[in-house]
Amino acid sequence: MPAVLDLGLDGLRRWLTENNWPAMHAGQVLRWILQKRAADFAVMTDLPKALREQLARVYRVIGSEIVEHQQARDGTHKLVLRLSDGEHVECVLLQEANRRTACISTQVGCGMGCVFCASGLNGVVRNLTAGEILEELVLLRNQLPSGERLTHIVVMGMGEPLANLDDLVAALDVAGDKDGLGIGTRHVTISTVGLPAKIRRLADLGKQYHLAISLHAPTDPLRTRIVPTNDKTGIPAILEAADYFFQKTGRQVTFEYVLLAGINDRPRDARELARLLRGRCALVNLIPFNEVEGLPYRRPSDAALRAFVDCLRGAGLIVKVRKRKGSEIDAACGQLRRRVEERRPAVSAPAETSSPAHGLTR
């Protein structure tokens, strides 16, 4: 059975109307799931019993299942979810002071091919639906004590968010609704590898999301080495799109930069990055590499990190260094999912049949 959140608010209203129920019940169903943590239609006691029974016959409350759960001493939770078709995605709950941040995925796998990232080692399988994205938020929120709520969303998990923009925005619209999780657009950050046309489209939506662009290098040759899709875009086009986003929304753009020892953390890299971003209303978020088993890249030394920060700040840029969270668990994006996938039994196709190639949704 499909999950009810895949209908969305408008779809649930239509289903109710088509089945001769008042459309107002849609908001009640969402409040039970998104606010009251209901896992069964039977507990939704302000709905008619006949409606609850009918919903239970055709829908599930939650379609995703937690198959792996790691918790770090700093309060970080990492979940691997099995989706209704058997695919897996990761999501993370980060806790610090009064912030409760959900880091969510938008695709099964990733097609961007960033060389340091475990999420894309096996490519992209498909986009997540809006309902599946919402379910990540629900299942992460449910790790919090009763009465606590999510305060922020960062779309920095598996996949390229702007390659699944429609479903992402649909999920965020429901999450921000008064009958949803009540997380406004100013508390949402969307991270992208840098798809210029999609950045402009995001800006034109007129919403107040934060935008983070995964830059990772100050020159095209180096960036293409780290982010292979850069050969189709190039840094100048990405920066032009970032400037357009700032002009349309007034929101400061964050440039994320994963530091890889000996590759993009050198003094000349810092100087070139400072020249590239000087004069822009921008924040540079430096991310020391979180080492991934099977990949040859290493975390920069503390001295290299300090020198990089000093160079950028000396050029007048705003710089932050991302704190390392969940260091004793599989915290790097895609690591835990890979371990789960490696435990899956291989499935052989029948000898006399052929199956169609899996269509990739980008």
TAKA-V909664 format. One record per residue. N is the residue number from 1. SS is DSSP state (H for helix, E for strand, - for the rest). PHI is phi as a letter, one per 30 degrees, with the letter a starting at -180 (999 if undefined). OMEGA is omega in radians with two decimals (* if undefined). Layout:
BEGIN
n:N ss:SS phi:PHI omega:OMEGA
n:N ss:SS phi:PHI omega:OMEGA
END
This chain:
BEGIN
n:1 ss:- phi:999 omega:3.07
n:2 ss:E phi:d omega:3.08
n:3 ss:E phi:d omega:-3.02
n:4 ss:H phi:d omega:-3.14
n:5 ss:H phi:d omega:3.09
n:6 ss:H phi:d omega:3.09
n:7 ss:H phi:d omega:-2.99
n:8 ss:H phi:i omega:-3.09
n:9 ss:H phi:d omega:-3.12
n:10 ss:H phi:d omega:3.13
n:11 ss:H phi:d omega:3.11
n:12 ss:H phi:d omega:3.07
n:13 ss:H phi:d omega:3.13
n:14 ss:H phi:d omega:-3.14
n:15 ss:H phi:e omega:3.13
n:16 ss:H phi:d omega:-3.13
n:17 ss:H phi:d omega:3.13
n:18 ss:H phi:d omega:-3.14
n:19 ss:- phi:c omega:3.02
n:20 ss:- phi:i omega:3.03
n:21 ss:- phi:c omega:3.10
n:22 ss:- phi:d omega:-3.11
n:23 ss:- phi:d omega:-3.11
n:24 ss:- phi:d omega:-3.14
n:25 ss:H phi:d omega:-3.14
n:26 ss:H phi:d omega:3.12
n:27 ss:H phi:d omega:3.12
n:28 ss:H phi:d omega:3.13
n:29 ss:H phi:d omega:-3.13
n:30 ss:H phi:d omega:3.12
n:31 ss:H phi:d omega:3.13
n:32 ss:H phi:d omega:-3.08
n:33 ss:H phi:d omega:-2.99
n:34 ss:H phi:d omega:-3.10
n:35 ss:- phi:c omega:-3.05
n:36 ss:- phi:c omega:3.03
n:37 ss:- phi:i omega:3.12
n:38 ss:- phi:d omega:3.09
n:39 ss:- phi:c omega:-3.08
n:40 ss:- phi:b omega:3.11
n:41 ss:H phi:d omega:-3.07
n:42 ss:H phi:d omega:-3.09
n:43 ss:H phi:d omega:-3.10
n:44 ss:- phi:d omega:-2.88
n:45 ss:- phi:d omega:3.06
n:46 ss:- phi:d omega:3.02
n:47 ss:- phi:c omega:3.06
n:48 ss:- phi:e omega:-3.11
n:49 ss:H phi:e omega:-3.12
n:50 ss:H phi:d omega:3.11
n:51 ss:H phi:d omega:3.12
n:52 ss:H phi:e omega:-3.14
n:53 ss:H phi:d omega:3.13
n:54 ss:H phi:d omega:3.09
n:55 ss:H phi:e omega:-3.10
n:56 ss:H phi:d omega:3.13
n:57 ss:H phi:d omega:-3.01
n:58 ss:H phi:c omega:-3.10
n:59 ss:E phi:b omega:2.90
n:60 ss:E phi:c omega:3.08
n:61 ss:- phi:d omega:3.12
n:62 ss:- phi:b omega:-3.11
n:63 ss:- phi:c omega:-3.12
n:64 ss:- phi:c omega:-3.11
n:65 ss:E phi:b omega:3.07
n:66 ss:E phi:d omega:-3.14
n:67 ss:E phi:c omega:3.07
n:68 ss:E phi:b omega:-3.11
n:69 ss:E phi:b omega:3.06
n:70 ss:E phi:c omega:3.12
n:71 ss:E phi:b omega:3.13
n:72 ss:- phi:c omega:-3.12
n:73 ss:- phi:d omega:-3.14
n:74 ss:- phi:d omega:3.10
n:75 ss:- phi:j omega:3.10
n:76 ss:- phi:d omega:3.04
n:77 ss:E phi:c omega:3.04
n:78 ss:E phi:b omega:-3.11
n:79 ss:E phi:c omega:2.85
n:80 ss:E phi:c omega:-3.13
n:81 ss:E phi:c omega:2.97
n:82 ss:E phi:c omega:-3.13
n:83 ss:- phi:d omega:-3.04
n:84 ss:- phi:d omega:3.13
n:85 ss:- phi:c omega:3.11
n:86 ss:- phi:j omega:3.10
n:87 ss:- phi:d omega:-3.08
n:88 ss:E phi:b omega:3.01
n:89 ss:E phi:b omega:3.10
n:90 ss:E phi:c omega:2.94
n:91 ss:E phi:a omega:-2.99
n:92 ss:E phi:b omega:3.00
n:93 ss:E phi:c omega:3.14
n:94 ss:E phi:c omega:-3.11
n:95 ss:E phi:b omega:3.13
n:96 ss:E phi:a omega:-3.11
n:97 ss:- phi:h omega:-3.11
n:98 ss:- phi:c omega:-3.12
n:99 ss:E phi:c omega:3.04
n:100 ss:E phi:b omega:-2.95
n:101 ss:E phi:c omega:3.03
n:102 ss:E phi:c omega:3.03
n:103 ss:E phi:c omega:-2.95
n:104 ss:- phi:b omega:3.10
n:105 ss:- phi:c omega:3.11
n:106 ss:- phi:b omega:3.13
n:107 ss:E phi:b omega:2.93
n:108 ss:E phi:d omega:-3.03
n:109 ss:E phi:i omega:3.14
n:110 ss:- phi:a omega:-3.11
n:111 ss:- phi:c omega:-3.05
n:112 ss:- phi:d omega:3.00
n:113 ss:- phi:i omega:3.10
n:114 ss:- phi:e omega:-2.90
n:115 ss:- phi:d omega:-3.06
n:116 ss:- phi:c omega:-2.94
n:117 ss:- phi:c omega:3.14
n:118 ss:H phi:d omega:-3.08
n:119 ss:H phi:d omega:-3.02
n:120 ss:H phi:c omega:-3.08
n:121 ss:- phi:d omega:3.13
n:122 ss:- phi:c omega:3.10
n:123 ss:- phi:i omega:-3.14
n:124 ss:E phi:c omega:3.11
n:125 ss:E phi:c omega:-3.14
n:126 ss:E phi:a omega:2.99
n:127 ss:E phi:d omega:2.94
n:128 ss:- phi:d omega:3.02
n:129 ss:- phi:d omega:3.08
n:130 ss:H phi:e omega:3.13
n:131 ss:H phi:d omega:3.11
n:132 ss:H phi:d omega:3.08
n:133 ss:H phi:d omega:3.08
n:134 ss:H phi:d omega:-3.13
n:135 ss:H phi:d omega:3.03
n:136 ss:H phi:e omega:-3.13
n:137 ss:H phi:d omega:-3.13
n:138 ss:H phi:d omega:-3.07
n:139 ss:H phi:d omega:3.03
n:140 ss:H phi:d omega:3.11
n:141 ss:H phi:e omega:-3.10
n:142 ss:- phi:d omega:3.04
n:143 ss:- phi:d omega:3.14
n:144 ss:- phi:d omega:3.05
n:145 ss:- phi:e omega:3.11
n:146 ss:- phi:e omega:-3.13
n:147 ss:- phi:j omega:3.06
n:148 ss:- phi:c omega:-3.08
n:149 ss:- phi:b omega:2.99
n:150 ss:- phi:d omega:3.12
n:151 ss:- phi:c omega:-3.07
n:152 ss:E phi:b omega:3.04
n:153 ss:E phi:b omega:2.96
n:154 ss:E phi:c omega:-3.12
n:155 ss:E phi:c omega:-3.02
n:156 ss:- phi:b omega:3.13
n:157 ss:- phi:d omega:-3.10
n:158 ss:- phi:d omega:3.02
n:159 ss:- phi:j omega:3.06
n:160 ss:- phi:c omega:-3.05
n:161 ss:H phi:e omega:-3.08
n:162 ss:H phi:d omega:3.02
n:163 ss:H phi:d omega:3.09
n:164 ss:H phi:b omega:-2.97
n:165 ss:H phi:d omega:-3.06
n:166 ss:H phi:d omega:-3.14
n:167 ss:H phi:d omega:3.12
n:168 ss:H phi:d omega:-3.11
n:169 ss:H phi:d omega:3.09
n:170 ss:H phi:d omega:3.11
n:171 ss:H phi:d omega:-3.13
n:172 ss:H phi:d omega:3.09
n:173 ss:H phi:d omega:3.12
n:174 ss:H phi:d omega:-3.14
n:175 ss:H phi:d omega:-3.12
n:176 ss:H phi:d omega:-3.11
n:177 ss:- phi:d omega:3.10
n:178 ss:- phi:d omega:3.07
n:179 ss:- phi:c omega:-3.13
n:180 ss:- phi:c omega:-3.10
n:181 ss:- phi:c omega:3.07
n:182 ss:- phi:i omega:-3.14
n:183 ss:- phi:c omega:-3.08
n:184 ss:- phi:d omega:-3.06
n:185 ss:H phi:d omega:3.14
n:186 ss:H phi:d omega:3.09
n:187 ss:H phi:c omega:-3.13
n:188 ss:E phi:c omega:3.06
n:189 ss:E phi:c omega:3.12
n:190 ss:E phi:c omega:-3.12
n:191 ss:E phi:c omega:-3.14
n:192 ss:E phi:b omega:3.04
n:193 ss:- phi:d omega:3.09
n:194 ss:- phi:j omega:3.07
n:195 ss:- phi:c omega:-2.96
n:196 ss:H phi:e omega:-3.11
n:197 ss:H phi:d omega:-3.13
n:198 ss:H phi:d omega:3.07
n:199 ss:H phi:d omega:3.11
n:200 ss:H phi:d omega:3.12
n:201 ss:H phi:d omega:3.08
n:202 ss:H phi:d omega:3.11
n:203 ss:H phi:d omega:-3.08
n:204 ss:H phi:d omega:3.09
n:205 ss:- phi:d omega:3.10
n:206 ss:- phi:i omega:3.13
n:207 ss:- phi:c omega:-3.01
n:208 ss:- phi:c omega:3.06
n:209 ss:- phi:d omega:2.89
n:210 ss:E phi:d omega:3.09
n:211 ss:E phi:c omega:3.04
n:212 ss:E phi:b omega:-3.12
n:213 ss:E phi:c omega:-3.13
n:214 ss:E phi:d omega:-3.03
n:215 ss:- phi:d omega:2.97
n:216 ss:- phi:i omega:3.11
n:217 ss:- phi:a omega:-3.13
n:218 ss:- phi:c omega:-3.11
n:219 ss:- phi:b omega:-3.12
n:220 ss:H phi:d omega:-3.14
n:221 ss:H phi:e omega:-3.14
n:222 ss:H phi:d omega:-3.12
n:223 ss:H phi:d omega:3.12
n:224 ss:H phi:d omega:3.06
n:225 ss:H phi:d omega:-3.09
n:226 ss:H phi:c omega:-3.11
n:227 ss:- phi:b omega:-3.00
n:228 ss:H phi:e omega:-3.13
n:229 ss:H phi:d omega:3.13
n:230 ss:H phi:d omega:-3.13
n:231 ss:H phi:d omega:3.11
n:232 ss:H phi:c omega:-3.09
n:233 ss:- phi:b omega:-3.09
n:234 ss:- phi:j omega:-3.08
n:235 ss:H phi:d omega:-3.13
n:236 ss:H phi:e omega:-3.14
n:237 ss:H phi:d omega:3.11
n:238 ss:H phi:d omega:3.14
n:239 ss:H phi:d omega:3.08
n:240 ss:H phi:d omega:3.11
n:241 ss:H phi:d omega:3.10
n:242 ss:H phi:d omega:3.10
n:243 ss:H phi:d omega:3.11
n:244 ss:H phi:d omega:3.12
n:245 ss:H phi:e omega:3.14
n:246 ss:H phi:d omega:-3.13
n:247 ss:H phi:d omega:-3.08
n:248 ss:H phi:d omega:-3.00
n:249 ss:H phi:c omega:-3.04
n:250 ss:- phi:i omega:-3.09
n:251 ss:- phi:c omega:3.09
n:252 ss:- phi:e omega:3.13
n:253 ss:E phi:c omega:3.05
n:254 ss:E phi:c omega:3.04
n:255 ss:E phi:c omega:-3.14
n:256 ss:E phi:d omega:-3.05
n:257 ss:E phi:b omega:3.07
n:258 ss:E phi:d omega:-3.10
n:259 ss:E phi:d omega:3.12
n:260 ss:- phi:c omega:-3.04
n:261 ss:- phi:e omega:3.06
n:262 ss:- phi:i omega:-3.09
n:263 ss:- phi:c omega:-3.11
n:264 ss:- phi:b omega:-3.11
n:265 ss:- phi:c omega:-3.06
n:266 ss:- phi:d omega:3.13
n:267 ss:H phi:e omega:-3.13
n:268 ss:H phi:d omega:3.07
n:269 ss:H phi:d omega:3.12
n:270 ss:H phi:d omega:-3.14
n:271 ss:H phi:d omega:3.13
n:272 ss:H phi:d omega:3.10
n:273 ss:H phi:d omega:3.11
n:274 ss:H phi:d omega:3.10
n:275 ss:H phi:d omega:-3.08
n:276 ss:H phi:d omega:-2.99
n:277 ss:H phi:c omega:-3.11
n:278 ss:- phi:e omega:3.10
n:279 ss:- phi:j omega:3.13
n:280 ss:- phi:c omega:3.01
n:281 ss:- phi:d omega:-2.98
n:282 ss:E phi:b omega:3.02
n:283 ss:E phi:c omega:3.06
n:284 ss:E phi:c omega:3.12
n:285 ss:E phi:c omega:-3.12
n:286 ss:E phi:d omega:-3.06
n:287 ss:E phi:b omega:3.05
n:288 ss:E phi:e omega:-3.02
n:289 ss:- phi:e omega:3.05
n:290 ss:- phi:c omega:-2.92
n:291 ss:- phi:d omega:-3.07
n:292 ss:- phi:c omega:3.11
n:293 ss:- phi:e omega:3.12
n:294 ss:- phi:j omega:3.10
n:295 ss:- phi:c omega:-3.00
n:296 ss:- phi:d omega:-3.00
n:297 ss:- phi:d omega:-3.06
n:298 ss:- phi:b omega:3.08
n:299 ss:- phi:d omega:3.13
n:300 ss:- phi:d omega:3.07
n:301 ss:- phi:d omega:3.10
n:302 ss:H phi:d omega:3.14
n:303 ss:H phi:d omega:3.12
n:304 ss:H phi:d omega:3.12
n:305 ss:H phi:d omega:-3.14
n:306 ss:H phi:d omega:-3.13
n:307 ss:H phi:d omega:3.13
n:308 ss:H phi:d omega:3.13
n:309 ss:H phi:d omega:-3.10
n:310 ss:H phi:d omega:3.14
n:311 ss:H phi:d omega:-3.11
n:312 ss:H phi:d omega:3.13
n:313 ss:H phi:d omega:3.09
n:314 ss:H phi:d omega:3.11
n:315 ss:- phi:d omega:3.08
n:316 ss:- phi:i omega:3.14
n:317 ss:- phi:d omega:3.04
n:318 ss:E phi:d omega:-3.03
n:319 ss:E phi:b omega:2.96
n:320 ss:E phi:b omega:3.05
n:321 ss:E phi:c omega:-3.09
n:322 ss:- phi:d omega:3.08
n:323 ss:- phi:d omega:3.12
n:324 ss:- phi:d omega:-3.13
n:325 ss:- phi:c omega:3.08
n:326 ss:- phi:i omega:-3.00
n:327 ss:- phi:d omega:-3.10
n:328 ss:- phi:c omega:3.05
n:329 ss:- phi:c omega:3.14
n:330 ss:- phi:d omega:-2.93
n:331 ss:- phi:d omega:-3.13
n:332 ss:- phi:d omega:-3.04
n:333 ss:- phi:e omega:3.08
n:334 ss:- phi:j omega:-3.06
n:335 ss:H phi:d omega:-3.05
n:336 ss:H phi:d omega:3.09
n:337 ss:H phi:e omega:3.13
n:338 ss:H phi:e omega:3.13
n:339 ss:H phi:d omega:3.11
n:340 ss:H phi:d omega:-3.13
n:341 ss:H phi:d omega:-3.13
n:342 ss:H phi:d omega:3.14
n:343 ss:- phi:d omega:-3.13
n:344 ss:- phi:d omega:3.09
n:345 ss:- phi:d omega:3.09
n:346 ss:- phi:d omega:3.13
n:347 ss:- phi:c omega:-3.13
n:348 ss:- phi:c omega:3.09
n:349 ss:- phi:d omega:3.08
n:350 ss:- phi:e omega:-2.99
n:351 ss:- phi:d omega:-3.00
n:352 ss:- phi:c omega:3.12
n:353 ss:- phi:b omega:3.05
n:354 ss:- phi:b omega:-3.14
n:355 ss:- phi:c omega:-3.13
n:356 ss:- phi:d omega:3.08
n:357 ss:- phi:d omega:-3.14
n:358 ss:- phi:d omega:3.12
n:359 ss:- phi:d omega:-3.14
n:360 ss:- phi:c omega:3.08
n:361 ss:- phi:c omega:-3.07
n:362 ss:- phi:c omega:*
END
